[in-house]
């Protein structure tokens, strides 16, 4: 029966494709948690999947020269958010980097959450999840949430015309217009900047 569970897991994992990240709760419909944990551990031992962190697994992509590739931070965070039934919002230098507003690749990726704070270490990647206020999470998962957090990190004096030009080029007209819908969720100093982006 356990072998059958492992086969079911592999079928689902292969169907998701290489680069996918999952947790035991991703397979809750296939069996009990204890059975899933054991089956996933056996698949790790067999080299079929990789354990990234406690309760977080991947079916990694393989590079001809580099070998197994670690999935993107966004993919990992999405799986963790699904497992914990919480929302996560990229913040700080990581948010600015995602939008192309900073060349600096931060040592750790910071995400805000309405769940519990924690730190997840995966290889050389550190993901810091910080509990925050409902207001900071109001636009979570939307482009406006990412822009607001990036601007907050940079500060008013560092949202320069050059950075505004980068955003105007990077975002589609529809994406830029969508920012105005969440204007009330942004600090007052950002309102003219978000309107400028929306108007293109």
DODRENPA-712711 format. One record per residue (C-alpha): residue number from 0; x, y, z. Coordinates in pm, whole numbers, plus 50000, padded with zeros to 5 digits. Example, Ala and Ser with C-alpha at 12.3 -4.5 7.8 and 13.67 -1.06 7.14 Angstrom:
BEGIN
<vomar 0, <51230, 49550, 50780>>
<vomar 1, <51367, 49894, 50714>>
This chain:
BEGIN
<vomar 0, <50000, 50000, 50000>>
<vomar 1, <50288, 50236, 50080>>
<vomar 2, <50437, 50163, 49738>>
<vomar 3, <50104, 50260, 49583>>
<vomar 4, <50114, 50589, 49774>>
<vomar 5, <50468, 50654, 49650>>
<vomar 6, <50358, 50583, 49293>>
<vomar 7, <50065, 50823, 49332>>
<vomar 8, <50297, 51089, 49471>>
<vomar 9, <50545, 51043, 49186>>
<vomar 10, <50270, 51064, 48926>>
<vomar 11, <50147, 51393, 49076>>
<vomar 12, <50503, 51528, 49112>>
<vomar 13, <50602, 51436, 48757>>
<vomar 14, <50278, 51593, 48634>>
<vomar 15, <50371, 51922, 48804>>
<vomar 16, <50706, 51913, 48622>>
<vomar 17, <51064, 51990, 48712>>
<vomar 18, <51114, 52305, 48916>>
<vomar 19, <50797, 52245, 49118>>
<vomar 20, <50793, 52285, 49497>>
<vomar 21, <50547, 52113, 49729>>
<vomar 22, <50469, 52030, 50091>>
<vomar 23, <50291, 51729, 50245>>
<vomar 24, <49964, 51927, 50248>>
<vomar 25, <49988, 51946, 49867>>
<vomar 26, <49897, 51575, 49870>>
<vomar 27, <49646, 51572, 50158>>
<vomar 28, <49389, 51401, 49932>>
<vomar 29, <49620, 51101, 49883>>
<vomar 30, <49667, 50988, 50242>>
<vomar 31, <49726, 51062, 50609>>
<vomar 32, <50000, 51306, 50707>>
<vomar 33, <50221, 51043, 50876>>
<vomar 34, <50204, 50818, 50568>>
<vomar 35, <50278, 51111, 50337>>
<vomar 36, <50580, 51216, 50544>>
<vomar 37, <50723, 50862, 50529>>
<vomar 38, <50657, 50825, 50156>>
<vomar 39, <50815, 51164, 50079>>
<vomar 40, <51120, 51073, 50291>>
<vomar 41, <51160, 50751, 50092>>
<vomar 42, <51140, 50946, 49765>>
<vomar 43, <51414, 51179, 49896>>
<vomar 44, <51632, 50877, 49987>>
<vomar 45, <51572, 50730, 49641>>
<vomar 46, <51688, 51056, 49480>>
<vomar 47, <51351, 51119, 49314>>
<vomar 48, <51291, 51450, 49495>>
<vomar 49, <51490, 51689, 49715>>
<vomar 50, <51413, 51815, 50065>>
<vomar 51, <51468, 52193, 50065>>
<vomar 52, <51373, 52256, 50428>>
<vomar 53, <51159, 52088, 50690>>
<vomar 54, <50832, 51999, 50519>>
<vomar 55, <50931, 52164, 50187>>
<vomar 56, <51030, 51949, 49889>>
<vomar 57, <51121, 52004, 49524>>
<vomar 58, <51134, 51812, 49198>>
<vomar 59, <51436, 52011, 49081>>
<vomar 60, <51531, 52110, 48733>>
<vomar 61, <51858, 51962, 48612>>
<vomar 62, <52125, 52161, 48431>>
<vomar 63, <52376, 51969, 48214>>
<vomar 64, <52674, 52140, 48382>>
<vomar 65, <52541, 52276, 48712>>
<vomar 66, <52339, 51970, 48813>>
<vomar 67, <52026, 52020, 49025>>
<vomar 68, <51901, 52379, 49034>>
<vomar 69, <51737, 52529, 49343>>
<vomar 70, <51384, 52653, 49261>>
<vomar 71, <51318, 53027, 49258>>
<vomar 72, <51245, 53204, 49585>>
<vomar 73, <50896, 53293, 49457>>
<vomar 74, <50814, 52926, 49388>>
<vomar 75, <50931, 52821, 49736>>
<vomar 76, <50739, 53101, 49908>>
<vomar 77, <50420, 53020, 49716>>
<vomar 78, <50436, 52658, 49837>>
<vomar 79, <50497, 52766, 50198>>
<vomar 80, <50208, 53016, 50183>>
<vomar 81, <49978, 52744, 50048>>
<vomar 82, <50084, 52504, 50323>>
<vomar 83, <50034, 52755, 50602>>
<vomar 84, <49725, 52915, 50448>>
<vomar 85, <49879, 53259, 50489>>
<vomar 86, <49948, 53545, 50251>>
<vomar 87, <50300, 53662, 50178>>
<vomar 88, <50415, 53993, 50031>>
<vomar 89, <50770, 54057, 49905>>
<vomar 90, <50924, 54353, 50086>>
<vomar 91, <51245, 54550, 50140>>
<vomar 92, <51543, 54527, 49907>>
<vomar 93, <51401, 54206, 49759>>
<vomar 94, <51085, 54387, 49638>>
<vomar 95, <51298, 54664, 49484>>
<vomar 96, <51518, 54405, 49313>>
<vomar 97, <51218, 54217, 49169>>
<vomar 98, <51101, 54540, 49001>>
<vomar 99, <51446, 54621, 48865>>
<vomar 100, <51478, 54927, 49091>>
<vomar 101, <51792, 54799, 49262>>
<vomar 102, <52094, 54618, 49119>>
<vomar 103, <52177, 54487, 49465>>
<vomar 104, <52082, 54123, 49515>>
<vomar 105, <51987, 54109, 49885>>
<vomar 106, <52150, 53849, 50109>>
<vomar 107, <51803, 53748, 50227>>
<vomar 108, <51458, 53772, 50074>>
<vomar 109, <51213, 53941, 50310>>
<vomar 110, <50840, 53871, 50294>>
<vomar 111, <50564, 54020, 50508>>
<vomar 112, <50286, 53790, 50630>>
<vomar 113, <49961, 53782, 50822>>
<vomar 114, <50080, 53451, 50970>>
<vomar 115, <50371, 53363, 51198>>
<vomar 116, <50723, 53506, 51164>>
<vomar 117, <50995, 53258, 51072>>
<vomar 118, <51322, 53213, 50884>>
<vomar 119, <51361, 52951, 50612>>
<vomar 120, <51714, 52855, 50502>>
<vomar 121, <51752, 52672, 50172>>
<vomar 122, <52112, 52621, 50067>>
<vomar 123, <52261, 52969, 50045>>
<vomar 124, <51919, 53133, 50029>>
<vomar 125, <51761, 53283, 50341>>
<vomar 126, <51392, 53371, 50335>>
<vomar 127, <51278, 53583, 50627>>
<vomar 128, <50903, 53595, 50689>>
<vomar 129, <50793, 53882, 50916>>
<vomar 130, <50450, 53922, 51070>>
<vomar 131, <50307, 54267, 50995>>
<vomar 132, <49991, 54478, 51026>>
<vomar 133, <49675, 54409, 50823>>
<vomar 134, <49729, 54742, 50643>>
<vomar 135, <50066, 54628, 50507>>
<vomar 136, <49901, 54309, 50379>>
<vomar 137, <49598, 54478, 50222>>
<vomar 138, <49750, 54466, 49871>>
<vomar 139, <49941, 54138, 49920>>
<vomar 140, <49983, 53935, 49604>>
<vomar 141, <49903, 54231, 49379>>
<vomar 142, <50145, 54445, 49180>>
<vomar 143, <50052, 54749, 49390>>
<vomar 144, <50165, 54565, 49704>>
<vomar 145, <50505, 54500, 49547>>
<vomar 146, <50546, 54861, 49428>>
<vomar 147, <50438, 55006, 49765>>
<vomar 148, <50688, 54786, 49953>>
<vomar 149, <50969, 54867, 49705>>
<vomar 150, <50902, 55243, 49738>>
<vomar 151, <50887, 55211, 50117>>
<vomar 152, <51229, 55044, 50114>>
<vomar 153, <51384, 55305, 49882>>
<vomar 154, <51234, 55607, 50061>>
<vomar 155, <51081, 55917, 49901>>
<vomar 156, <51412, 56083, 49808>>
<vomar 157, <51538, 55770, 49630>>
<vomar 158, <51236, 55712, 49404>>
<vomar 159, <51417, 55907, 49132>>
<vomar 160, <51300, 55998, 48778>>
<vomar 161, <51540, 55728, 48651>>
<vomar 162, <51371, 55464, 48867>>
<vomar 163, <51026, 55585, 48760>>
<vomar 164, <51137, 55545, 48396>>
<vomar 165, <51246, 55186, 48468>>
<vomar 166, <50900, 55108, 48609>>
<vomar 167, <50721, 55276, 48317>>
<vomar 168, <50916, 55061, 48072>>
<vomar 169, <50886, 54743, 48276>>
<vomar 170, <50511, 54755, 48345>>
<vomar 171, <50238, 54735, 48084>>
<vomar 172, <49987, 55025, 48058>>
<vomar 173, <49721, 54803, 48218>>
<vomar 174, <49953, 54711, 48505>>
<vomar 175, <50034, 55078, 48563>>
<vomar 176, <49666, 55177, 48563>>
<vomar 177, <49591, 54905, 48820>>
<vomar 178, <49815, 55083, 49074>>
<vomar 179, <49562, 55366, 49119>>
<vomar 180, <49298, 55121, 49241>>
<vomar 181, <49501, 55064, 49558>>
<vomar 182, <49600, 55428, 49609>>
<vomar 183, <49428, 55443, 49949>>
<vomar 184, <49653, 55161, 50075>>
<vomar 185, <49972, 55359, 50006>>
<vomar 186, <50127, 55636, 50220>>
<vomar 187, <50031, 55987, 50103>>
<vomar 188, <50381, 56063, 49967>>
<vomar 189, <50345, 55777, 49716>>
<vomar 190, <50013, 55900, 49569>>
<vomar 191, <50165, 56140, 49311>>
<vomar 192, <50419, 55874, 49209>>
<vomar 193, <50154, 55604, 49160>>
<vomar 194, <49937, 55848, 48964>>
<vomar 195, <50234, 55939, 48745>>
<vomar 196, <50294, 55570, 48671>>
<vomar 197, <49926, 55515, 48593>>
<vomar 198, <49920, 55806, 48349>>
<vomar 199, <50238, 55679, 48184>>
